[in-house]
Amino acid sequence: MLRDQLGLNVLALDSSETQTRGAARMDTLKSVRRAQNKLHAPLFEDGSAPPAHLPDNNQSPRGSLTYVTAKIDTPSLLSSIDAWLDDRRESTTVVKTPVLFTALHACGSLTPDILRAFVAAYKDSRAADWRPCAAVVVGCCYNMLRSPDLLVSELSCHFTLPELLPSHLQLAAQVPSEWLRSDASMQDASEAIKKLRKLSVSPQVQGTLSAVKLGKLPSAAYQTWDGYMDFVYCKLGQSELYQQIAVFHVMRCILGPVVETLLLMDRLIWMRKQLLGFNCEAELMNVFNQAMSSGRNIAMLLY
């Protein structure tokens, strides 16, 4: 869409060669379909053809799309842009090329890496051939954050903040307030809790299971794993524990939006401090349907 509808030159970076090949193949298939639809487009009543929304096959596209597979971090992102523009340069110009950073699934530490790259390029006073003009970065997969990237601002110097462990980062994607939004969302939440309970058998129960024979169970107990665990807990007098695990998990999930907000505000404060004195603004904005109430719908916007 950036290439075809806005006529932009696009550098598509991905760390997976499989993803790169798949994206290129899908783009090729879509181009073929568009060409076929154009050939078979219905005529107007006067016999004339509808206006073309895409260039003809013998015309150059309005924009370009270049696929590159690379391990993406701050240095490699900057060097990839340098190499891409070097390949595209046709003549010497004193006007720096404006570059827009976009990332719709900036997993884990990819988000702070992109933000650092933007800051480094924005502050760089060397005679570079390009300049960052804006960025739209949507982070996700907080559990993949590297430890140094958890809290990048200096909030911890002013407030006593808890240490964020992997279990906290896993919670950041949980939004209990939306679980009852529909029957489907409630079903998804129920299944997630069941999976957790399967993995949360206490050491006491594990020891009991290895020391005590369960005896004969009804055939219904073996139809599903959940059904089997229900019978086991009941047999061992641990049925209340089964429910306590679920309640405890829900109570933990209530803290998820708090953890997520801490990460988002931390990045915003850091960016604003880095850009202080420069003609650049940093904001958080909703990009997708906010009914899901998740920061994975919130982009860091730099302009």
N, C-alpha and C positions, 0 to 999 in steps of 0.2 A: 504493500500500500504506500509506503514512503517513496518507493521508486516509481510506481506506476501512476499514483494519483497526485503526488506532490512533486514528482520529477527530481527527487533527491538522489545523490550518489551515496550508496549505502555500503558500509563495511560490516559484514556479519561475522562475528567472532564466536567460536564455540570451542570448548576444550575437548570435545568428543568428535572423533572422525566419523563415527557412525551417525551422529546427529547432523554433522555437516553434509554428509552424502545424502541423508534422508531429506534434508531441507532443499538441497539442490534438485533432487529427483522430483519432489513435490512441486517445486516452482516450475520445472520443465513440463510436468503433466498439466498444470493449470494453464500454462501458456498455450499448449496444444488445444486444450478445451476452449479457451477463449477464441483462438483462431478458427476452430470448427464452428463455434456458435456464430461467429461473424459471417462465415461463408453461407450459413443456413438461416441467417436472420430474415424474418418476414419483411415483405415490401409494404410500403404505405399504399393507400387506396389509389394514389395517382401513379403507382408503379415505381416510385423512387425508393432508394434504399435509405434506411435510417442512418444518421451520422455515426461515424466510427468513434468509439470511446477509447480505442487503443490504436497505436500506430500500425501501419501496414507492415507486412513482413520485410519489405524492401526499405523500410525506414529505420533509422536508429531510434532506440527507445529514449524516452525523455530523461530517464535516470539510469543508473547502473547499480548492480548488486554483485559484490565481491565476497566470496566465502573464504574464510581463513580459519584453520584449526590451530589453536595455540593454548598453552597453559596461561590462563588469564590472571594476572596480578597487576599491581600498579606499574612496575617497570615494563612488563611485556605489553600492556595496553598502550602505553605511550609509544613504545617502539613499533608496535603494529600500525598505529596511525601514521607515524613517520614514514614507514615503508610503503604503506598504501598510497599516501599522497605523493611520494617520490615516483611511484610507478605511473601515476596519473598526470604528473606535471608535464605540460607541453611547452610552456614558455616561462621565462622569469618574470615575476610580478612582485610589486611591493605590497600588494594587498594580501593580508593573511586570510587563509581559507577558514571560514567559521565552521566549527565542528559541534554537533549535538550528540551528547552521550545518552543512549537509551538502554534500559535493561528491564524487561518485564518479569524475569525470574532470576533475580540476582541472589542466588543461594548463598547462605552462610556469610563467609568473609568476603565474597565477591562485592557486596554492597560497600563496605568501608574501603575496599581496594579501588573501586571506581571513584568514590568520593575523594580519596587521596590523589588519584590521577588527575581529577578535575582541578583540585587545588594547586597541585604542582604545575600543571600547564597554565593555569590562570595567573599564577605568580611569576612564572618564568619570564624574565626580561630579555632572554637571548633572542637572537634574530631567527626565531622559528618561523616556519612557513604557514602555521595554522594557529588558531586560538580557539579555546572552548567558549562557545556562546551560550550554552544552556545544557541542562541535564534533567532527565526524568528517570528515576531509578526506583523500582519496586522490589523491595527485599523480601526474602522468604527463607524457610528452612533454618531457623535460628539455631537448631541443634548442631548445625555444621559450622558454626562460628569458631574460629580459633580463639584461644584464651585472651591474647592481647587485644582482640577486636570486640570484646564483650562491652566494655564501657570505655569509649575513646575520649570523652571529654574529661574535664577536671571536676566533675560533680563530686567524686569521692573525696576531694580536698575540702569540700564545704559540708558534706553530709556523710553520715555513717551509713554506707550502703551494704547490703548483704552480698556475700559471695555468690555469684551465679554459677550453679552447677549444671551439668547436662540435664538433670531432671527438671530444673527450672525452665530451661530453654525448650524442652519438649512441651511444657505447659503453655508456652506463649502462643501456640496455635489453637488452643482450646477456648471456646466461647460458650460457656454454659447458658448464658442468657438467650441464645438462639436455638438451643436444643429442642424447645417446644414450638418452634416456629411452624412446623408442619409434621405430618405423620412420618414422612420420609426422613427428616432430620432427627426425629425422636428414635426411629429405628436404627439409624446410623450410630447415634450416641449409645444406645443400648448394646449394640454389637461390640462397640469399642470397649465398654465396661466389662462385657463378658470375656473379651480377650485378655483384659488386664487381670481379671480374677483367675484365669487359667495359669498365669505366670506368677501369681502372688500367693502361692501355697506357703504357709509359714513353716519354719524349721520344725516346730512342734508337730504339725500335721505330717510333715515329711517323715519324721521319726516314727510317728504312730503308724503310718502307712507301711513302713518297712518292718515294723515289729509285730503288727497285728494282721491276722488274716481277715479279709472282708467277708468271707463266706460267700454263699450263693446269693447273687443279686437277680432280680427279675429281668427278663429279656428286654424290657423297655429301657433298662439302664444303659444298654449298649448301643442304642440307636444313634445317639449323638454324644459328643464329648461333654457338652454342657449338662445333658441329662445324667451322664455317668458321674460327673463331679457333684451334682445335686445329691445323688444317692450316697456317694462316698462321705460327703460332709454330714449328711443326716445319720449315716451309720456310725460315724465316729463322734457324734454329738457336737459337731462343729458348724451346724447350719447357720448360727448367728454370725460366726466369723465371715461366712460367705457374703452376707449382707453388709457387714461392717467394712469390708474391703471396698465395696461399691460406694458406700456413703463417704468413706475417706477420700476416695479418688475424686468424687464430685466436689468435695470441699477444697481439695487441692486445685482443681481446675478453675475454681472461682478466682484464684490468684493469677490465672493466665493473662488476662487483659492488663493486669498491673505490671507484670514482667514485660509484656510487649510494649506498653506505653513507656516504660523506663528506657528500653532500647531505642525507641524512636526519638524520644525527647533528647536523649544523650547525643545521638547523631546530629540532631538539629542544632543543639547548643554548640557542639564542636564545629560544625560547618559555619555558623554565624561568627564564631570567634576567629576562624581561619580567614574569613573573607572581610573581616572588619577593616574599614578604610578603603576597600575596593568597591567599585560600582557593580556590585552583584548581590542579589537577594537569595535567601534560602527559606523555603517554606515546606510544610507538609500538606498534601492535598489528596482528596479521595479521587481515585481513578475508576474503580469498578463499583458495583452495586454494594453500597455500604450496609445493606440489610444483614450481611454476614458478620458485620462488626469486627472485622479482623484487620490488623495492620498490614496484612498481605494485600489489602486493597488500597493502601496508602503509599504514595510516591514521595520521595524526596525530590523537590523541584528546585532547581538552581537556574537563575536567569539574570 
